[in-house]
Amino acid sequence: MLSSKALVCLAYLASPILGLAFPQLPEIFKRASTAYRTEILSVETIFDAENKGTYQLIDATGDGVPDLAYIKTSTSSGKVEVYIASASSDYRQVILDTETIFPADSDGSWLLVPSSNTTLPDLVHIKTVNTASRYVEVDWPLGENEFQVKGNTYKSIYPLSVFKPTIKGFWSLYSYNGDGVLDLVYIRTSDSGTKKVEVHVGSGAKQYGAFTNEQGTVMPLDNNGRYFLAPYSSKTAVDLVYIKDTNAGLKEVEVHVAAKSGSYNKWTFEDGSMFPQGTGEHNSIFSLVDFSNDGILDLARVQFQNTTTGNVEITVASG
């Protein structure tokens, strides 16, 4: 519900904290740059601090600046709800407040992705456990009117995938091959065959029914933060990023990057940040987002619990 002051908001639900810690960073990487040391934004948003879903920074208005989305999966309506606060209002104005066609479900990952037929992004559910097909399923409704479909029914574009259900890692949609088609990405972070973090990709061109990539990386198994793909080295790059926010060797939130151009077997960047370690554990989500619109990814923290203002807060360190 909306309070008299603001709209309630949600938190990112991280995967279980399992596995081994990264070793102490080599001396060459300690204070290797000035990246992520200077604060460029600190703002209180309209959303009340709450942990009942997923937060995401995404440009939902087309102005090049990330807006704040809250995908609420534990609701009184029994449906997933989506709220978006605009960056242009310093995150104080809600531009979307809607109940969706999806039933409330916490089995898997919820995310917004760019839409091909609407201004606002599409809502997608990657269901990774308890699926009827016994495969990971991607629920991406066909239809208009943003998140609602006429008749309150929808047909999923991709009802199943090549992946078997699992909770051992991070899931997302990303144009891995650079063809503009969103592929299904699974970053395995524990119990892998290579004993390293692995990147597995289901081809969007084949409706996620075939692998287009499966490989180990330079990253040791570690579950003290969040993994994702990002355009770190260039605007079209598909680099692997690990933001380690607990048990960090530098006692700070650390950013680790391995580039796709090096087959994820070479470090592109490793260093700490302005954020002390532990600042993200259980109450924040970190991501790399271009807030300055200069082609360089900044380190953003969305804090959804234990904030000083009682509202969700965004803090950004310049890349």
Backbone as numpy.savetxt, mean C-alpha at the origin, in Angstrom:
# Nx Ny Nz CAx CAy CAz Cx Cy Cz
-19.12 6.27 11.40 -19.96 7.46 11.40 -19.09 8.69 11.40
-19.68 9.82 11.00 -18.98 11.09 11.07 -19.18 11.70 12.45
-18.09 12.16 13.04 -18.22 12.92 14.27 -18.61 14.33 13.90
-18.85 15.16 14.92 -19.19 16.55 14.63 -18.00 17.26 14.01
-16.81 16.72 14.21 -15.62 17.36 13.71 -15.14 16.72 12.42
-15.34 15.42 12.27 -14.70 14.75 11.16 -15.32 13.41 10.87
-14.79 12.81 9.84 -15.20 11.52 9.39 -14.29 10.45 9.98
-14.85 9.33 10.32 -13.99 8.28 10.86 -13.15 7.68 9.75
-11.99 7.18 10.13 -11.03 6.70 9.18 -10.44 5.38 9.60
-9.60 4.81 8.81 -9.14 3.45 9.03 -7.66 3.26 8.89
-7.17 2.14 9.36 -5.75 1.89 9.34 -5.37 0.74 8.46
-4.13 0.76 8.08 -3.56 -0.34 7.31 -3.38 -1.54 8.22
-3.83 -2.70 7.78 -3.68 -3.91 8.57 -2.47 -4.66 8.07
-1.38 -4.64 8.82 -0.14 -5.24 8.37 -0.18 -6.75 8.51
0.73 -7.42 7.78 0.84 -8.86 7.92 1.52 -9.18 9.24
1.44 -10.43 9.72 2.00 -10.77 11.01 3.49 -10.45 11.10
3.95 -10.07 12.30 5.35 -9.75 12.51 6.09 -11.06 12.74
6.72 -11.56 11.68 7.39 -12.85 11.72 8.76 -12.72 11.08
9.59 -13.75 11.23 10.83 -13.80 10.48 11.99 -13.15 11.17
13.11 -13.04 10.43 14.37 -12.54 10.97 14.53 -11.07 10.69
15.28 -10.41 11.56 15.55 -8.99 11.37 16.65 -8.81 10.33
16.64 -7.64 9.64 17.74 -7.32 8.75 19.00 -7.17 9.59
20.18 -7.52 9.06 21.41 -7.29 9.79 21.70 -5.80 9.90
22.64 -5.44 10.76 23.06 -4.05 10.88 23.46 -3.53 9.50
23.02 -2.33 9.14 23.34 -1.80 7.83 24.84 -1.57 7.68
25.41 -1.85 6.51 26.82 -1.58 6.28 27.14 -0.11 6.49
28.38 0.18 6.88 28.77 1.56 7.16 28.56 2.46 5.94
28.72 1.89 4.74 28.59 2.72 3.54 27.21 3.32 3.40
26.20 2.67 4.00 24.84 3.16 3.87 24.43 4.08 5.02
25.18 4.12 6.09 24.79 4.95 7.22 24.97 6.42 6.86
23.90 7.17 6.96 23.90 8.57 6.58 24.40 8.73 5.15
24.01 7.80 4.28 24.50 7.80 2.91 23.96 8.97 2.10
22.89 9.59 2.57 22.31 10.71 1.84 21.52 11.57 2.82
20.98 12.64 2.30 20.12 13.51 3.11 18.65 13.18 2.88
18.39 12.15 2.08 17.00 11.79 1.79 16.27 11.39 3.06
15.00 11.78 3.14 14.08 11.41 4.21 14.50 11.97 5.56
15.23 13.09 5.55 15.67 13.72 6.79 14.95 15.05 7.05
14.29 15.61 6.02 13.69 16.94 6.14 12.17 16.85 6.02
11.47 17.34 7.01 10.00 17.32 6.99 9.48 18.39 6.04
8.57 17.98 5.14 7.96 18.93 4.21 6.46 19.05 4.41
5.90 18.18 5.24 4.47 18.28 5.51 4.16 17.62 6.85
3.34 18.27 7.64 2.81 17.69 8.88 1.42 18.26 9.05
0.41 17.41 8.91 -0.96 17.92 8.88 -1.91 16.98 9.60
-2.87 17.58 10.27 -4.00 16.86 10.88 -5.09 16.75 9.82
-5.64 15.56 9.63 -6.67 15.38 8.62 -8.06 15.43 9.26
-9.08 15.34 8.42 -10.46 15.38 8.90 -10.89 14.07 9.54
-10.16 13.00 9.29 -10.57 11.69 9.77 -10.25 11.48 11.24
-11.22 10.99 11.99 -10.96 10.57 13.36 -10.01 9.38 13.35
-9.11 9.33 14.32 -8.19 8.19 14.43 -9.00 6.91 14.68
-8.78 5.91 13.83 -9.56 4.68 13.90 -8.82 3.56 13.17
-9.00 2.34 13.63 -8.31 1.20 13.03 -9.32 0.13 12.63
-10.03 0.39 11.54 -11.05 -0.56 11.09 -10.98 -0.81 9.58
-9.79 -0.71 9.03 -9.67 -0.93 7.60 -8.29 -0.59 7.09
-8.23 0.11 5.96 -6.97 0.39 5.27 -6.90 1.85 4.81
-5.75 2.47 5.04 -5.48 3.82 4.53 -4.63 3.72 3.28
-4.85 4.63 2.35 -4.05 4.66 1.13 -3.90 6.09 0.64
-2.68 6.46 0.26 -2.43 7.74 -0.39 -2.46 7.52 -1.90
-3.36 8.21 -2.59 -3.52 8.04 -4.03 -4.09 9.33 -4.62
-3.62 9.70 -5.79 -4.16 10.87 -6.47 -5.52 10.51 -7.04
-6.58 10.91 -6.35 -7.94 10.57 -6.76 -8.61 11.69 -7.55
-7.93 12.83 -7.70 -8.54 13.99 -8.36 -7.82 14.41 -9.63
-6.64 13.83 -9.88 -5.91 14.14 -11.10 -5.08 15.40 -11.04
-4.85 15.94 -9.82 -4.05 17.16 -9.72 -2.57 16.88 -9.45
-2.19 15.60 -9.42 -0.79 15.25 -9.23 -0.35 15.15 -7.79
-1.25 15.41 -6.85 -0.92 15.35 -5.42 -1.74 14.24 -4.77
-1.14 13.39 -3.95 -1.88 12.28 -3.36 -2.95 12.72 -2.36
-4.15 12.21 -2.54 -5.23 12.40 -1.59 -5.21 11.24 -0.59
-5.98 11.36 0.50 -6.00 10.32 1.51 -7.30 9.54 1.44
-7.20 8.24 1.19 -8.36 7.37 1.13 -8.42 6.47 2.35
-9.61 6.20 2.81 -9.86 5.30 3.93 -10.85 4.25 3.45
-10.42 3.01 3.35 -11.28 1.90 2.95 -11.68 1.18 4.22
-12.90 1.38 4.65 -13.36 0.86 5.93 -14.04 -0.49 5.72
-13.48 -1.53 6.34 -13.96 -2.89 6.12 -14.74 -3.46 7.30
-14.76 -2.75 8.41 -15.59 -3.13 9.56 -16.60 -2.03 9.77
-17.84 -2.25 9.31 -18.83 -1.19 9.25 -20.16 -1.63 9.82
-20.97 -0.68 10.25 -22.31 -0.98 10.74 -23.26 -1.32 9.60
-22.94 -0.86 8.39 -23.79 -1.13 7.23 -23.62 -2.54 6.70
-22.53 -3.22 7.10 -22.25 -4.53 6.56 -21.62 -4.50 5.19
-21.38 -3.28 4.67 -20.73 -3.09 3.38 -19.41 -2.36 3.58
-18.46 -2.61 2.69 -17.22 -1.83 2.70 -17.57 -0.39 2.34
-16.96 0.55 3.05 -17.20 1.98 2.80 -15.90 2.66 2.39
-15.99 3.65 1.51 -14.82 4.37 1.04 -14.99 5.86 1.29
-13.95 6.46 1.88 -13.91 7.89 2.13 -12.62 8.45 1.55
-12.70 9.62 0.93 -11.50 10.25 0.40 -11.48 11.72 0.82
-10.35 12.14 1.42 -10.12 13.54 1.78 -9.12 14.13 0.80
-9.41 15.30 0.27 -8.59 15.87 -0.79 -7.33 16.55 -0.26
-6.25 16.42 -1.01 -5.00 17.10 -0.67 -5.15 18.61 -0.82
-5.96 19.04 -1.79 -6.13 20.48 -2.05 -6.77 21.21 -0.89
-7.46 20.48 0.00 -8.08 21.08 1.19 -7.24 20.83 2.44
-5.96 20.42 2.23 -5.11 20.01 3.35 -5.76 18.87 4.13
-6.48 18.02 3.38 -7.11 16.81 3.94 -8.20 17.13 4.96
-8.85 18.30 4.79 -9.92 18.72 5.69 -11.30 18.64 5.03
-11.34 18.30 3.73 -12.62 18.21 3.03 -12.77 16.82 2.43
-13.94 16.20 2.67 -14.22 14.88 2.13 -14.86 15.03 0.76
-14.24 14.40 -0.25 -14.77 14.47 -1.61 -15.51 13.19 -2.00
-15.41 12.18 -1.17 -16.16 10.95 -1.39 -16.49 10.32 -0.05
-17.74 9.93 0.11 -18.23 9.27 1.33 -19.32 8.32 0.86
-18.96 7.04 0.69 -19.92 6.14 0.07 -19.84 4.73 0.62
-21.00 4.09 0.66 -21.08 2.66 0.90 -20.89 1.98 -0.46
-20.16 0.88 -0.50 -19.89 0.21 -1.77 -20.72 -1.06 -1.91
-20.57 -1.71 -3.02 -21.31 -2.94 -3.29 -20.69 -4.14 -2.59
-19.45 -4.01 -2.13 -18.76 -5.13 -1.50 -19.27 -5.40 -0.09
-19.53 -6.65 0.26 -19.79 -6.97 1.67 -18.52 -6.81 2.48
-18.67 -6.43 3.75 -17.50 -6.25 4.62 -16.72 -7.55 4.70
-15.42 -7.48 4.47 -14.58 -8.67 4.41 -13.14 -8.25 4.70
-12.49 -8.93 5.63 -11.11 -8.61 5.96 -10.15 -9.70 5.50
-10.63 -10.61 4.64 -9.79 -11.70 4.14 -9.02 -11.25 2.90
-7.90 -10.58 3.11 -7.09 -10.16 1.98 -6.76 -8.69 2.01
-6.51 -8.13 0.82 -6.07 -6.74 0.70 -7.08 -5.92 -0.10
-7.37 -4.72 0.39 -8.22 -3.77 -0.30 -7.37 -2.61 -0.81
-7.63 -2.15 -2.02 -6.87 -1.03 -2.55 -7.65 -0.31 -3.63
-7.27 0.94 -3.85 -7.82 1.74 -4.94 -6.81 1.74 -6.07
-7.30 1.64 -7.30 -6.44 1.68 -8.48 -7.05 2.63 -9.50
-6.24 3.21 -10.39 -6.78 4.12 -11.41 -7.86 3.43 -12.24
-8.92 4.16 -12.53 -10.05 3.63 -13.28 -9.94 3.97 -14.76
-10.45 3.09 -15.59 -10.45 3.34 -17.03 -11.71 4.05 -17.49
-12.75 4.12 -16.63 -14.02 4.71 -17.09 -14.64 5.70 -16.11
-13.97 6.01 -15.01 -14.49 7.02 -14.09 -13.35 7.92 -13.64
-13.70 9.07 -13.11 -12.71 10.01 -12.61 -12.05 9.46 -11.35
-12.87 9.00 -10.43 -12.34 8.44 -9.18 -11.77 7.05 -9.44
-10.85 6.60 -8.59 -10.26 5.27 -8.78 -11.25 4.15 -8.49
-10.90 2.95 -8.95 -11.72 1.77 -8.70 -11.30 1.12 -7.38
-12.25 0.46 -6.74 -11.98 -0.31 -5.52 -11.81 -1.77 -5.90
-10.70 -2.37 -5.45 -10.40 -3.76 -5.76 -10.14 -4.54 -4.48
-10.65 -5.77 -4.44 -10.40 -6.66 -3.32 -9.59 -7.85 -3.80
-8.38 -8.02 -3.26 -7.57 -9.20 -3.53 -7.82 -10.15 -2.36
-8.65 -11.13 -2.59 -9.05 -12.07 -1.54 -8.03 -13.21 -1.50
-7.27 -13.29 -0.42 -6.12 -14.19 -0.37 -6.34 -15.45 0.47
-7.42 -15.50 1.23 -7.75 -16.70 2.01 -9.27 -16.90 1.98
-9.70 -18.11 2.34 -11.13 -18.44 2.44 -11.88 -18.16 1.13
-11.27 -18.53 0.01 -11.91 -18.31 -1.28 -12.66 -19.57 -1.72
-13.76 -19.36 -2.44 -14.56 -20.48 -2.92 -13.81 -21.31 -3.96
-12.96 -20.66 -4.75 -12.24 -21.33 -5.82 -10.98 -22.05 -5.34
-10.57 -21.75 -4.09 -9.32 -22.25 -3.52 -8.10 -21.68 -4.21
-8.30 -20.56 -4.88 -7.21 -19.76 -5.44 -7.42 -18.32 -4.98
-6.36 -17.54 -5.01 -6.50 -16.12 -4.73 -7.43 -15.51 -5.78
-8.38 -14.69 -5.33 -9.35 -14.09 -6.24 -9.21 -12.57 -6.24
-9.40 -11.99 -7.41 -9.35 -10.53 -7.56 -10.75 -10.05 -7.92
-11.40 -9.39 -6.98 -12.75 -8.86 -7.21 -12.64 -7.41 -7.66
-12.96 -7.18 -8.91 -12.84 -5.86 -9.53 -14.12 -5.64 -10.32
-15.11 -4.98 -9.75 -16.43 -4.90 -10.40 -16.41 -4.20 -11.74
-17.18 -4.75 -12.66 -17.49 -4.07 -13.91 -18.71 -3.20 -13.68
-18.67 -1.99 -14.15 -19.85 -1.15 -13.99 -19.50 0.32 -13.92
-20.51 1.14 -13.74 -20.33 2.57 -13.70 -20.62 3.07 -12.29
-20.78 4.38 -12.15 -21.13 5.00 -10.88 -20.11 4.70 -9.78
-18.85 4.71 -10.22 -17.73 4.55 -9.29 -17.77 3.24 -8.51
-18.32 3.22 -7.29 -18.22 2.03 -6.46 -19.52 1.24 -6.38
-20.59 1.75 -6.95 -21.87 1.04 -6.94 -22.20 0.55 -8.33
-22.85 -0.59 -8.41 -23.26 -1.15 -9.69 -24.78 -1.29 -9.68
-25.42 -1.00 -10.80 -26.87 -1.04 -10.86 -27.40 -2.40 -10.42
-28.43 -2.37 -9.59 -29.03 -3.60 -9.12 -28.29 -4.22 -7.94
-27.25 -3.51 -7.47 -26.47 -3.99 -6.32 -25.87 -5.38 -6.55
-25.55 -5.67 -7.79 -24.83 -6.90 -8.11 -23.64 -6.54 -8.97
-22.64 -7.40 -8.97 -21.50 -7.12 -9.81 -20.91 -8.41 -10.37
-20.24 -8.29 -11.47 -19.52 -9.40 -12.07 -18.03 -9.09 -11.97
-17.30 -9.98 -11.31 -15.87 -9.76 -11.15 -15.16 -10.00 -12.48
-14.20 -9.13 -12.80 -13.40 -9.32 -14.00 -12.51 -10.54 -13.86
-11.93 -10.71 -12.70 -10.96 -11.79 -12.47 -11.39 -12.61 -11.25
-12.25 -13.61 -11.41 -12.76 -14.35 -10.26 -11.73 -15.24 -9.58
-10.63 -15.58 -10.27 -9.59 -16.37 -9.63 -8.26 -16.10 -10.31
-7.18 -16.63 -9.72 -5.85 -16.37 -10.26 -5.04 -17.65 -10.21
-3.77 -17.55 -10.58 -2.87 -18.69 -10.56 -2.32 -18.95 -9.15
-2.54 -18.03 -8.23 -1.96 -18.13 -6.89 -2.83 -18.97 -5.95
-2.17 -19.78 -5.13 -2.86 -20.48 -4.05 -3.00 -19.54 -2.85
-4.06 -19.68 -2.04 -4.27 -18.78 -0.90 -3.10 -18.80 0.08
-2.74 -17.64 0.59 -1.66 -17.51 1.56 -1.74 -16.16 2.24
-1.15 -16.07 3.44 -1.05 -14.79 4.14 0.41 -14.40 4.35
1.31 -15.11 3.69 2.74 -14.92 3.95 3.34 -13.87 3.03
2.85 -12.65 3.10 3.42 -11.59 2.28 2.47 -10.46 1.99
2.77 -9.71 0.94 2.03 -8.50 0.58 1.53 -8.61 -0.86
0.30 -8.14 -1.06 -0.37 -8.23 -2.36 -0.69 -6.84 -2.89
-0.61 -6.68 -4.22 -0.97 -5.41 -4.83 -1.21 -5.61 -6.32
-1.66 -4.56 -6.99 -1.77 -4.53 -8.45 -0.80 -3.48 -8.96
-0.03 -3.84 -9.98 1.01 -2.94 -10.49 1.29 -3.31 -11.94
1.53 -2.30 -12.78 1.88 -2.58 -14.18 3.33 -3.01 -14.24
3.56 -4.29 -14.01 4.91 -4.82 -13.89 5.67 -4.78 -15.21
4.97 -5.04 -16.31 5.62 -5.08 -17.62 5.60 -3.73 -18.34
5.03 -2.73 -17.70 5.02 -1.40 -18.31 4.08 -1.24 -19.48
3.12 -2.17 -19.62 2.18 -2.09 -20.74 0.88 -1.41 -20.37
0.79 -0.91 -19.13 -0.42 -0.23 -18.69 -1.46 -1.15 -18.12
-1.26 -2.47 -18.24 -2.17 -3.45 -17.68 -1.71 -3.81 -16.27
-2.61 -3.76 -15.32 -2.23 -4.03 -13.94 -2.08 -5.53 -13.71
-0.90 -5.92 -13.26 -0.60 -7.31 -12.94 -0.81 -7.54 -11.45
-0.99 -8.80 -11.08 -1.18 -9.16 -9.67 0.18 -9.50 -9.07
0.59 -8.74 -8.07 1.93 -8.87 -7.48 1.83 -9.45 -6.08
2.61 -10.49 -5.84 2.71 -11.11 -4.52 4.16 -11.07 -4.09
4.45 -10.37 -2.98 5.80 -10.30 -2.42 5.82 -11.23 -1.21
6.51 -12.35 -1.35 6.55 -13.37 -0.29 7.67 -13.03 0.68
7.33 -12.96 1.96 8.28 -12.47 2.96 8.60 -13.48 4.05
8.12 -14.70 3.92 8.48 -15.75 4.88 8.31 -17.12 4.23
9.09 -18.11 4.74 9.02 -19.49 4.27 9.15 -19.63 2.76
10.04 -18.86 2.16 10.22 -18.93 0.72 11.24 -20.00 0.35
11.14 -20.51 -0.87 12.06 -21.54 -1.33 13.48 -21.06 -1.46
13.68 -19.78 -1.79 15.03 -19.22 -1.96 15.64 -18.73 -0.65
14.83 -18.73 0.44 15.26 -18.19 1.73 15.48 -16.68 1.66
14.93 -16.05 0.63 14.97 -14.61 0.46 13.55 -14.11 0.17
13.36 -12.81 0.29 12.09 -12.23 -0.16 11.95 -12.51 -1.66
10.76 -12.91 -2.07 10.53 -13.26 -3.47 9.44 -12.38 -4.08
9.56 -12.13 -5.39 8.56 -11.37 -6.14 7.90 -12.31 -7.14
6.57 -12.48 -7.01 5.79 -13.32 -7.91 4.74 -12.44 -8.59
4.61 -12.58 -9.91 3.70 -11.71 -10.66 2.78 -12.55 -11.54
1.47 -12.32 -11.39 0.47 -12.95 -12.26 0.09 -11.97 -13.36
0.15 -12.42 -14.60 -0.05 -11.53 -15.75 -1.47 -11.00 -15.85
-1.60 -9.68 -15.87 -2.90 -9.06 -16.08 -3.43 -9.30 -17.47
-2.52 -9.44 -18.45 -2.93 -9.69 -19.83 -3.56 -11.07 -19.97
-3.27 -11.97 -19.02 -3.84 -13.31 -19.04 -4.80 -13.52 -17.86
-5.39 -12.41 -17.41 -6.39 -12.44 -16.33 -5.85 -13.14 -15.08
-4.57 -12.93 -14.82 -3.88 -13.44 -13.63 -3.83 -14.96 -13.59
-4.06 -15.59 -14.74 -4.07 -17.04 -14.80 -2.72 -17.66 -15.13
-1.67 -16.83 -15.30 -0.35 -17.35 -15.61 0.70 -16.44 -15.00
1.82 -17.01 -14.60 2.91 -16.21 -14.05 3.68 -15.52 -15.17
4.04 -14.27 -14.90 4.93 -13.55 -15.81 6.31 -13.34 -15.19
6.39 -13.55 -13.87 7.67 -13.44 -13.19 7.61 -14.13 -11.84
8.68 -14.84 -11.49 8.87 -15.42 -10.16 10.36 -15.42 -9.88
10.79 -14.75 -8.81 12.22 -14.71 -8.54 12.52 -14.33 -7.10
13.69 -14.77 -6.64 14.20 -14.34 -5.36 14.87 -12.99 -5.49
15.18 -12.37 -4.36 15.79 -11.05 -4.36 16.98 -11.02 -3.39
17.61 -9.86 -3.33 18.73 -9.67 -2.41 18.26 -9.51 -0.96
16.98 -9.29 -0.77 16.46 -8.99 0.56 16.28 -10.25 1.41
16.88 -10.30 2.59 16.64 -11.44 3.49 15.21 -11.42 4.02
14.72 -12.58 4.41 13.37 -12.66 4.96 13.27 -11.83 6.22
12.27 -10.98 6.28 12.14 -10.06 7.40 10.73 -9.50 7.39
10.05 -9.52 8.52 8.69 -9.00 8.59 8.57 -7.96 9.69
9.38 -6.93 9.59 9.33 -5.82 10.53 8.94 -4.52 9.83
8.12 -4.65 8.79 7.69 -3.47 8.05 6.82 -3.86 6.87
6.90 -3.08 5.81 6.00 -3.21 4.67 6.78 -3.25 3.37
6.40 -4.16 2.47 7.02 -4.30 1.16 6.04 -3.88 0.06
6.57 -3.27 -1.00 5.73 -2.92 -2.14 6.62 -2.57 -3.33
6.04 -2.50 -4.52 6.74 -2.05 -5.72 6.48 -0.56 -5.90
7.49 0.16 -6.41 7.36 1.61 -6.57 8.30 2.09 -7.67
7.97 3.24 -8.30 8.85 3.83 -9.32 9.96 4.65 -8.66
10.86 3.98 -7.96 11.88 4.69 -7.18 12.98 5.27 -8.08
13.56 4.48 -8.95 14.71 4.94 -9.74 14.29 5.75 -10.96
13.06 5.64 -11.39 12.52 6.45 -12.48 11.01 6.37 -12.43
10.34 7.20 -13.22 8.88 7.22 -13.20 8.26 5.94 -13.74
9.03 5.16 -14.49 8.51 3.92 -15.05 9.12 2.68 -14.40
9.90 2.87 -13.35 10.60 1.76 -12.71 9.63 0.87 -11.91
10.06 -0.36 -11.69 9.28 -1.32 -10.90 10.22 -1.85 -9.82
10.60 -0.98 -8.91 11.59 -1.32 -7.89 10.92 -1.89 -6.64
11.64 -2.75 -5.95 11.13 -3.37 -4.73 11.56 -2.55 -3.53
10.60 -2.14 -2.72 10.86 -1.28 -1.56 10.45 -2.00 -0.28
11.32 -1.88 0.72 10.98 -2.38 2.06 11.17 -1.24 3.04
10.09 -0.83 3.71 10.17 0.19 4.76 10.11 -0.54 6.09
11.24 -0.57 6.76 11.40 -1.31 8.01 11.19 -0.35 9.17
10.14 -0.57 9.98 9.82 0.40 11.02 10.03 -0.12 12.44
10.44 -1.38 12.59 10.78 -1.91 13.91 12.03 -2.77 13.82
12.71 -2.93 14.96 13.93 -3.74 15.02 14.96 -3.30 13.98
15.07 -1.99 13.78 15.97 -1.44 12.77 17.36 -1.24 13.33
18.37 -1.56 12.53 19.74 -1.41 12.97 20.13 0.02 13.27
19.56 0.96 12.54 19.88 2.38 12.74 19.02 3.03 13.82
18.09 2.26 14.41 17.15 2.79 15.40 16.24 3.85 14.79
16.11 3.82 13.49 15.22 4.72 12.76 14.41 3.88 11.77
13.30 4.44 11.28 12.60 3.80 10.17 13.54 3.80 8.98
13.76 2.61 8.40 14.73 2.47 7.31 14.02 2.24 5.98
14.65 2.72 4.90 14.16 2.51 3.55 15.18 1.67 2.79
14.74 0.52 2.29 15.60 -0.39 1.53 15.00 -0.52 0.13
15.82 -0.37 -0.90 15.34 -0.46 -2.28 16.25 -1.37 -3.10
15.65 -2.29 -3.86 16.36 -3.11 -4.84 15.68 -2.90 -6.19
16.46 -2.56 -7.21 15.90 -2.18 -8.51 15.60 -3.39 -9.38
14.51 -3.30 -10.12 14.18 -4.34 -11.10 15.26 -4.44 -12.16
15.87 -3.30 -12.51 16.93 -3.30 -13.53 18.12 -4.16 -13.13
18.29 -4.37 -11.84 19.35 -5.24 -11.33 18.82 -6.59 -10.90
17.64 -6.96 -11.43 16.97 -8.22 -11.11 16.73 -8.38 -9.60
16.58 -7.25 -8.91 16.35 -7.22 -7.46 17.49 -7.87 -6.67
18.66 -8.01 -7.29 19.79 -8.64 -6.62 20.88 -7.66 -6.21
20.62 -6.36 -6.39 21.56 -5.33 -5.97 20.80 -4.24 -5.23
21.42 -3.72 -4.18 20.81 -2.61 -3.43 20.91 -1.34 -4.25
19.80 -0.63 -4.37 19.79 0.70 -4.99 19.93 1.77 -3.92
19.33 1.52 -2.77 19.36 2.51 -1.68 19.08 1.79 -0.37
19.79 2.20 0.68 19.50 1.77 2.04 19.93 2.88 2.98
19.01 3.34 3.80 19.36 4.36 4.79 18.20 4.51 5.76
18.47 5.28 6.81 17.44 5.58 7.78 16.64 6.81 7.37
15.91 7.38 8.34 15.05 8.52 8.05 14.90 9.37 9.31
14.09 10.41 9.21 13.82 11.29 10.34 12.89 10.65 11.37
12.29 9.51 11.01 11.32 8.87 11.91 12.03 7.86 12.82
11.90 7.98 14.14 12.48 6.98 15.03 11.82 5.62 14.81
12.59 4.54 15.01 12.00 3.22 14.84 10.88 3.01 15.87
9.91 2.21 15.48 8.77 1.96 16.35 7.64 2.93 16.15
7.87 4.01 15.38 6.81 5.00 15.17 5.72 4.47 14.25
6.02 3.39 13.53 5.01 2.85 12.64 4.33 1.61 13.16
4.88 1.02 14.18 4.38 -0.27 14.64 2.96 -0.15 15.18
2.03 -0.84 14.52 0.63 -0.97 14.96 -0.17 0.33 14.90
0.43 1.47 14.56 -0.37 2.70 14.55 -0.17 3.56 13.30
0.65 3.13 12.36 0.93 3.93 11.17 1.16 3.04 9.96
1.07 3.66 8.79 1.49 3.01 7.55 2.43 3.96 6.83
3.58 3.43 6.40 4.55 4.22 5.64 4.46 3.85 4.17
4.71 4.83 3.31 4.74 4.59 1.87 5.67 5.60 1.21
6.07 5.33 -0.02 6.85 6.27 -0.82 5.92 6.88 -1.86
5.75 8.19 -1.78 4.81 8.91 -2.65 5.45 10.23 -3.05
5.23 10.66 -4.28 5.78 11.93 -4.77 4.86 13.07 -4.35
5.11 13.63 -3.16 4.30 14.74 -2.68 4.69 16.06 -3.35
5.96 16.20 -3.70 6.45 17.46 -4.26 6.24 17.54 -5.76
5.77 16.45 -6.38 5.52 16.40 -7.82 6.78 16.75 -8.60
7.93 16.24 -8.12 9.21 16.51 -8.78 9.86 15.24 -9.31
9.11 14.13 -9.30 9.64 12.88 -9.80 10.45 12.10 -8.79
10.60 12.63 -7.57 11.35 11.97 -6.51 10.38 11.54 -5.42
10.45 10.28 -5.03 9.51 9.76 -4.05 9.88 10.21 -2.64
8.88 10.70 -1.91 9.04 11.13 -0.53 8.54 10.02 0.40
8.99 10.06 1.66 8.57 9.06 2.64 7.42 9.62 3.46
6.25 9.00 3.33 5.04 9.50 3.99 4.60 8.56 5.09
4.23 9.14 6.21 3.67 8.38 7.32 2.23 8.82 7.54
1.29 7.87 7.49 -0.10 8.12 7.87 -0.29 7.47 9.24
-0.46 8.29 10.26 -0.64 7.76 11.62 -2.12 7.76 11.94
-2.64 6.57 12.27 -4.07 6.42 12.47 -4.46 6.09 13.90
-3.49 5.93 14.79 -3.77 5.69 16.20 -2.74 6.42 17.04
-3.13 6.74 18.30 -2.24 7.38 19.26 -1.67 8.70 18.73
-2.51 9.48 18.05 -2.06 10.77 17.54 -2.26 11.84 18.60
-1.50 12.92 18.48 -1.60 14.01 19.45 -2.89 14.79 19.29
-3.45 14.80 18.07 -4.66 15.59 17.81 -5.94 14.78 17.98
-5.82 13.45 18.01 -7.01 12.61 18.04 -7.56 12.32 16.66
-6.95 12.92 15.64 -7.32 12.66 14.25 -6.17 11.97 13.54
-6.46 11.38 12.39 -5.40 10.82 11.56 -4.46 11.94 11.14
-3.16 11.69 11.17 -2.16 12.71 10.83 -1.25 12.19 9.72
-0.81 13.11 8.86 0.12 12.79 7.77 1.41 13.58 7.99
2.53 12.89 7.98 3.85 13.52 8.05 4.67 13.02 6.87
5.33 13.95 6.18 6.10 13.59 4.98 7.53 14.09 5.09
8.49 13.20 4.79 9.91 13.54 4.75 10.36 13.58 3.30
11.08 14.63 2.90 11.48 14.83 1.51 12.45 13.75 1.04
12.22 13.27 -0.19 13.13 12.31 -0.79 14.30 12.96 -1.45
